[in-house]
Amino acid sequence: MSKQPGSSTAAEPDQPATEPAVDSPSDETVEAAPAGSRLAHAPGALVLAVLSLGWLAAMLWSTRAAITSAAAGVTAISLSAYALPGVITAALVAGAAVALAVTNRLGRATLRFLAAVGAGLLVGLAAAVAVNLTYADNATTNTIAGTTAAAAIIGGAMAGARNARVVGGLAAATLAAQVFVVLFSRARDPLSDLFGAGDTQESMLDAAKWVSRTESLLAGLIAGLVAYLYLAWARRRAEGRDAVAPQVRWPGYLVAGAGAGLLLLLTEVIIRIGGRGLLDLAAALSDADQVAQTALGTSRVDNGIWVLFVGALTALVLFGRTLGPRAVEDEDESDS
């Protein structure tokens, strides 16, 4: 059959000409994909790094003052074991915050991760040198220096994640929670009396348990609130620069809110691996010290779990309150 210009078969050769229009959306998607790398920018990273380094220095100084005081005597080992968790958590936050500040403008994932680990390594080495120069030269000092350096390196590696805003929220939340815990220590004795601490050992243990749970609950609430506020602030800054900039979704808020608890549990892992010798020395001083170290370890794990879940739930609830109702299609469109 001959193909006439007016026939339907004559139009068939013209159909491939419409194919480029179908491919254009995918081209736009490919070009827009690199915009997701802007999630690697964490606002306020430099300020967070300075605050975290200051907090680490304060924790190292307070630990040194405690174990070298004249009143410490033979209890220096116990005081070192008691102060070690706070130092390690501060080193984790400092390593992550400094690494964020260093890598904030780097785009390539591999380069970003290597630079983050290097920044954490520098923080860890600086802290270890400071400990060795200012503390007494003994096995306790070496344990504190080694675990602090390891924690800073691990914190720096965390900052190499692609979504640096979540890491920034996690670091800010953990720092705020740790500051609160130190301030809360002044209220322990009044709260113990409020919860019925008396002359018996049972009443004192029950009161201490309720004080610890109150501290964990409030620390989790503060961690979740700070994580949400940081991510919300980062979202507003990103929208001010680019209205179509990618934003952190709800899993990011969940991780940032739970981050303080996650770092507390990670601190416990580092202590039980790198600081095992110090814990054993503290537990070997007496039967009472052995019971105390066991109770402290259990309490730290419970505290980390409480802070993790309360912080995650708080951040997620606050994020959920910002979500508007879903757009409902018209009935005519749904029927069609």
Buried (B, 14 or more C-beta within 10 A) or exposed (E): EEEEEEEEEEEEEEEEEEEEEEEEEEEEEEEEEEEEBBBBBBBBBBEBBEBBBEBBBBBBEBBBEBBEEEEBEEBBBBBBBBBBBBBBBBBBBBBBBBBBBBBBEBEEEEEBBBBBBBBBBBBBBBBBEBBEEEBEEEEBBBBBBBBBBBBBBBBBBBBBBEBBBBBBBBBBBBBBBBBBBEEBEEEBEEBBEEBEBEEEEEBBEBBBEBBBBBBBEBBBBBBBBBBBBBBBBBBEBBEEEEEEBBBBEEEBBBBBBBBBBBBBBBBBEBBEEBBEEBBEBBBEBEEEBBEBBEEBBEBBEBBBBBBBBBBBBBBBEBBEEEEEEEEEEEEEEEEE
